[in-house]
Amino acid sequence: MGVCAYSVLLVEDDASFARFMIGSFRDVEPKLDLFHVNSGYAAMSVISSGFRPDLIVCEDRMSRMSGAELLASVRADPSCQSVPFFMFTSSFTDDVPSAPGRQPLEVKLPRPTTYREALLLANRILASVAQEAHLAEEAEAVAI
């Protein structure tokens, strides 16, 4: 992918799955700034302290605060309303609640179970963020 200037916040309470995903993201983009926290509350604490990730990747089912609850909290913070949010899920039957006026969930992804799936998913996530950044740069260039 080349030189990477993205910061990714990975929110995952399963330590072994977090290591698996961190390795996959690093294999796709070695220069990625990747930060891991083990709960939605920890993620909100980091965000409240001033950290603004370019991308949030989250597990849907975590103890104490679900991925949907984290999404609602992130969207309530004006500085994070446009941060891309990707959520891993084991089931596509769950509905993600969306309050009026809030942005919808950007992408709900199947939880990878193999290294190959994890690499493909990491590549897909990073490629989509790179495309968003490119479109934003084009919009700024036109606005000048």
Backbone as numpy.savetxt, mean C-alpha at the origin, in Angstrom:
# Nx Ny Nz CAx CAy CAz Cx Cy Cz
13.29 -1.97 -12.68 12.48 -0.78 -12.68 13.34 0.48 -12.68
14.60 0.38 -12.37 15.45 1.57 -12.38 15.55 2.20 -11.01
15.92 3.50 -11.00 16.09 4.21 -9.74 14.71 4.45 -9.13
14.57 4.09 -7.87 13.28 4.18 -7.20 13.33 5.22 -6.11
12.35 6.09 -6.10 12.26 7.10 -5.06 10.96 6.94 -4.27
10.40 5.74 -4.26 9.13 5.51 -3.58 9.35 5.02 -2.17
8.47 5.47 -1.29 8.44 4.93 0.07 7.15 4.12 0.20
7.31 2.90 0.65 6.18 1.99 0.79 6.01 1.66 2.27
4.77 1.77 2.74 4.44 1.36 4.10 3.71 0.02 4.01
4.33 -1.02 4.53 3.74 -2.36 4.56 3.14 -2.58 5.94
1.84 -2.85 5.98 1.13 -3.06 7.24 0.71 -4.53 7.28
1.39 -5.31 8.08 1.17 -6.77 8.11 1.49 -7.30 9.49
0.54 -8.00 10.10 0.75 -8.51 11.46 1.40 -9.88 11.51
1.51 -10.56 10.40 2.15 -11.87 10.32 3.62 -11.64 9.93
4.53 -11.83 10.88 5.95 -11.51 10.66 6.56 -12.31 9.51
6.22 -13.57 9.37 6.82 -14.37 8.30 6.29 -13.92 6.93
5.01 -13.59 6.84 4.47 -13.09 5.57 5.07 -11.72 5.24
5.27 -10.90 6.26 5.89 -9.58 6.05 7.30 -9.74 5.48
8.10 -10.66 6.05 9.45 -10.90 5.53 9.40 -11.40 4.09
8.44 -12.27 3.80 8.24 -12.81 2.46 7.95 -11.67 1.47
7.05 -10.76 1.85 6.69 -9.65 0.96 7.82 -8.62 0.85
8.50 -8.35 1.93 9.63 -7.42 1.89 10.68 -7.94 0.93
10.99 -9.24 1.02 11.95 -9.84 0.10 11.50 -9.75 -1.34
10.22 -9.97 -1.58 9.68 -9.89 -2.94 9.77 -8.48 -3.50
9.37 -7.49 -2.70 9.48 -6.10 -3.15 10.93 -5.72 -3.42
11.83 -6.14 -2.53 13.25 -5.80 -2.70 13.85 -6.51 -3.93
13.37 -7.71 -4.23 13.86 -8.41 -5.42 13.40 -7.70 -6.69
12.23 -7.09 -6.66 11.73 -6.34 -7.81 12.42 -4.97 -7.89
12.57 -4.31 -6.76 13.19 -2.97 -6.72 14.10 -2.85 -5.50
15.40 -3.12 -5.67 16.33 -3.13 -4.53 16.45 -1.79 -3.81
16.21 -0.68 -4.49 16.40 0.64 -3.88 15.13 1.20 -3.26
14.13 0.39 -3.14 12.85 0.80 -2.58 13.00 1.14 -1.10
12.38 2.23 -0.67 12.32 2.57 0.76 11.08 1.89 1.31
11.28 0.77 2.01 10.16 -0.01 2.50 10.16 -0.03 4.02
9.02 0.35 4.59 8.87 0.41 6.04 7.76 -0.55 6.45
8.02 -1.36 7.47 7.04 -2.35 7.93 6.57 -2.00 9.33
5.25 -2.06 9.52 4.65 -1.98 10.85 3.71 -3.16 10.98
3.44 -3.57 12.23 2.68 -4.80 12.42 1.21 -4.61 12.79
0.70 -3.37 12.69 -0.72 -3.15 12.97 -1.20 -1.86 12.32
-2.51 -1.77 12.18 -3.10 -0.55 11.66 -2.86 0.63 12.59
-2.89 0.36 13.89 -2.62 1.43 14.87 -1.19 1.94 14.73
-0.25 1.04 14.52 1.15 1.46 14.32 1.28 2.27 13.04
0.56 1.86 11.99 0.59 2.61 10.73 0.08 4.03 10.93
-1.04 4.17 11.64 -1.59 5.51 11.88 -0.67 6.34 12.77
0.01 5.69 13.70 0.96 6.40 14.55 2.12 6.96 13.72
2.63 6.14 12.80 3.73 6.58 11.93 3.26 7.72 11.02
2.06 7.59 10.48 1.51 8.64 9.61 1.27 9.91 10.41
0.74 9.78 11.63 0.49 10.95 12.49 1.77 11.67 12.87
2.88 10.94 12.89 4.16 11.56 13.24 4.76 12.34 12.07
4.11 12.27 10.89 4.57 13.06 9.75 5.07 12.26 8.57
5.19 10.95 8.70 5.64 10.12 7.58 4.53 10.05 6.53
4.86 10.35 5.29 3.89 10.29 4.19 4.39 9.29 3.16
3.89 8.05 3.22 4.32 7.06 2.23 3.75 7.39 0.85
4.44 6.93 -0.17 3.94 7.07 -1.53 2.92 5.98 -1.84
2.90 4.96 -1.01 2.09 3.78 -1.26 1.90 3.02 0.05
0.69 2.50 0.27 0.43 1.67 1.44 -0.03 0.30 0.95
0.61 -0.74 1.48 0.24 -2.12 1.19 -0.15 -2.73 2.53
-1.35 -3.34 2.57 -1.92 -3.74 3.85 -2.60 -5.10 3.75
-2.61 -5.83 4.84 -3.38 -7.07 4.96 -4.81 -6.70 5.31
-5.79 -7.41 4.79 -7.19 -7.06 5.09 -7.62 -7.51 6.48
-7.12 -8.66 6.92 -7.56 -9.20 8.21 -6.42 -9.16 9.21
-6.50 -8.15 10.07 -5.52 -8.02 11.14 -6.29 -7.89 12.45
-5.64 -8.25 13.53 -6.31 -8.12 14.82 -6.39 -6.63 15.19
-7.37 -6.28 15.93 -7.64 -4.94 16.46 -8.09 -3.93 15.41
-7.43 -3.79 14.27 -7.85 -2.85 13.23 -7.73 -3.54 11.88
-8.85 -3.70 11.20 -8.83 -4.38 9.90 -8.26 -3.46 8.83
-7.98 -4.03 7.69 -7.50 -3.24 6.57 -8.51 -2.18 6.15
-9.80 -2.52 6.17 -10.85 -1.56 5.81 -10.89 -0.40 6.81
-10.70 -0.70 8.09 -10.66 0.36 9.10 -9.43 1.24 8.92
-8.31 0.63 8.59 -7.11 1.41 8.32 -7.32 2.31 7.11
-7.91 1.77 6.06 -8.20 2.56 4.87 -9.05 3.79 5.23
-10.10 3.60 6.02 -10.95 4.71 6.43 -10.15 5.75 7.23
-9.27 5.28 8.12 -8.44 6.20 8.91 -7.45 6.96 8.04
-6.85 6.27 7.09 -5.90 6.92 6.18 -6.62 7.97 5.35
-7.80 7.65 4.85 -8.55 8.59 4.02 -9.07 9.78 4.83
-9.19 9.63 6.15 -9.62 10.73 7.00 -8.51 11.76 7.20
-7.26 11.36 6.95 -6.12 12.28 7.06 -5.97 13.00 5.72
-6.19 14.32 5.69 -6.15 15.06 4.42 -4.85 14.88 3.63
-3.75 14.70 4.32 -2.47 14.57 3.61 -2.29 13.19 2.97
-3.15 12.24 3.30 -3.01 10.88 2.77 -4.19 10.45 1.91
-5.08 11.35 1.58 -6.28 10.97 0.84 -5.98 10.41 -0.55
-4.87 10.82 -1.13 -4.56 10.34 -2.49 -3.46 9.28 -2.52
-3.02 8.81 -1.36 -1.99 7.77 -1.32 -2.59 6.46 -1.82
-1.98 5.85 -2.85 -2.49 4.55 -3.31 -2.47 3.52 -2.19
-3.54 2.74 -2.11 -3.73 1.78 -1.02 -4.03 0.43 -1.64
-3.19 -0.55 -1.38 -3.37 -1.90 -1.90 -3.60 -2.81 -0.71
-4.63 -3.66 -0.81 -4.97 -4.53 0.30 -4.94 -5.99 -0.14
-4.16 -6.81 0.58 -4.14 -8.25 0.35 -5.34 -8.88 1.01
-5.96 -9.80 0.32 -7.10 -10.50 0.89 -7.06 -11.97 0.53
-7.57 -12.78 1.42 -7.70 -14.21 1.15 -9.03 -14.52 0.51
-9.95 -13.57 0.59 -11.31 -13.78 0.09 -11.80 -12.54 -0.62
-12.41 -12.72 -1.77 -12.98 -11.59 -2.49 -14.47 -11.44 -2.23
-14.97 -12.11 -1.19 -16.39 -11.98 -0.87 -16.63 -10.86 0.13
-15.57 -10.38 0.78 -15.73 -9.31 1.76 -15.98 -7.98 1.05
-16.94 -7.23 1.54 -17.16 -5.88 1.04 -16.34 -4.92 1.87
-15.69 -3.99 1.21 -14.93 -2.96 1.91 -15.85 -1.77 2.07
-16.19 -1.40 3.32 -17.10 -0.28 3.51 -16.49 1.02 2.98
-17.32 1.82 2.35 -16.87 3.08 1.80 -17.82 4.18 2.26
-17.34 5.06 3.11 -18.18 6.15 3.61 -18.38 7.18 2.51
-19.50 7.90 2.55 -19.75 8.93 1.53 -18.62 9.95 1.52
-18.20 10.34 0.33 -17.15 11.35 0.19 -15.74 10.80 0.27
-15.60 9.54 0.57 -14.27 8.94 0.67 -13.89 8.31 -0.66
-12.60 8.25 -0.91 -12.14 7.58 -2.13 -12.34 6.07 -1.97
-12.65 5.39 -3.06 -12.77 3.93 -2.97 -11.40 3.28 -2.81
-11.42 2.06 -2.40 -10.19 1.28 -2.31 -9.59 1.19 -3.70
-8.31 1.52 -3.82 -7.68 1.48 -5.13 -7.63 0.05 -5.68
-7.02 -0.85 -4.93 -6.87 -2.21 -5.45 -6.95 -3.22 -4.31
-7.78 -4.22 -4.50 -7.84 -5.35 -3.57 -7.20 -6.52 -4.30
-6.16 -7.10 -3.71 -5.34 -8.11 -4.37 -5.42 -9.46 -3.67
-5.29 -10.54 -4.42 -5.22 -11.85 -3.76 -3.90 -11.98 -2.99
-3.98 -12.56 -1.83 -2.78 -12.78 -1.01 -1.90 -13.80 -1.72
-0.66 -13.43 -2.06 0.21 -14.39 -2.77 0.60 -15.55 -1.86
0.71 -16.72 -2.47 1.09 -17.91 -1.71 2.42 -18.49 -2.18
2.90 -18.04 -3.34 4.19 -18.52 -3.85 5.09 -17.32 -4.12
6.37 -17.59 -4.20 7.34 -16.54 -4.49 7.05 -15.89 -5.84
6.71 -16.70 -6.82 6.40 -16.17 -8.16 5.21 -15.22 -8.11
4.15 -15.61 -7.40 2.97 -14.75 -7.26 3.34 -13.44 -6.56
4.19 -13.54 -5.54 4.60 -12.35 -4.79 5.41 -11.40 -5.67
6.31 -11.95 -6.48 7.09 -11.11 -7.39 6.19 -10.41 -8.41
5.26 -11.16 -8.98 4.34 -10.58 -9.96 3.49 -9.48 -9.32
3.04 -9.72 -8.11 2.22 -8.73 -7.41 3.03 -7.49 -7.06
4.23 -7.66 -6.54 5.09 -6.52 -6.22 5.38 -5.71 -7.47
5.67 -6.39 -8.55 5.93 -5.71 -9.82 4.70 -4.92 -10.29
3.54 -5.55 -10.19 2.29 -4.89 -10.60 2.02 -3.65 -9.76
2.21 -3.75 -8.45 1.96 -2.62 -7.55 2.91 -1.47 -7.87
4.21 -1.78 -7.97 5.20 -0.73 -8.23 5.01 -0.11 -9.62
4.66 -0.92 -10.60 4.43 -0.40 -11.95 3.23 0.54 -11.96
2.18 0.23 -11.21 1.00 1.09 -11.20 1.31 2.43 -10.53
2.14 2.41 -9.49 2.52 3.65 -8.82 3.42 4.48 -9.73
4.31 3.82 -10.46 5.18 4.54 -11.40 4.34 5.21 -12.48
3.31 4.53 -12.95 2.43 5.11 -13.97 1.67 6.31 -13.41
1.17 6.20 -12.18 0.47 7.32 -11.53 1.40 8.53 -11.41
2.65 8.29 -10.98 3.62 9.37 -10.81 3.90 10.04 -12.15
4.02 9.25 -13.20 4.27 9.78 -14.54 3.10 10.66 -15.00
1.87 10.21 -14.75 0.69 10.99 -15.13 0.63 12.29 -14.34
0.99 12.25 -13.06 1.00 13.46 -12.23 2.04 14.45 -12.74
3.23 13.94 -13.12 4.27 14.81 -13.67 3.80 15.47 -14.96
3.11 14.72 -15.82 2.58 15.28 -17.05 1.56 16.36 -16.77
0.71 16.14 -15.79 -0.31 17.14 -15.43 0.35 18.42 -14.91
1.42 18.27 -14.09 2.15 19.44 -13.60 2.80 20.19 -14.75
3.38 19.47 -15.68 4.05 20.12 -16.83 3.05 20.90 -17.64
1.84 20.38 -17.80 0.81 21.08 -18.58 0.33 22.31 -17.81
0.26 22.21 -16.48 -0.26 23.29 -15.66 0.69 24.48 -15.59
1.95 24.29 -15.89 2.95 25.37 -15.76 2.78 26.41 -16.80
